[in-house]
Amino acid sequence: MADLRQIIADLECQLAECRAERDGALRRETAAAEVLEVINSSPGDVAILEKALGLCGIAFGALQLNDVANTAPLRCAVWPTRWWR
């Protein structure tokens, strides 16, 4: 009987770990979807970067846009406008 209880406890622990991993993956997926939504709705590069920075809770970053037909970047290192002022 003690072995069965230990097996159940181990399985409950594994289930809790799997749920935590799933919840983390769902949060990352939601954040990625929000960033993509911002990118699709933003009128310009700087607006995209600033909104993405706000969603991610970070102070600075860079944005690189690539032409689908060409591997060379069209633009890189776009910084938030609040740093320009």
Summary of the structure (lengths in Angstrom):
residues: 85
radius of gyration: 21.3
end to end distance: 70.4
largest distance: 70.4
contacts: 177
relative contact order: 0.10
helix: 65%
strand: 6%
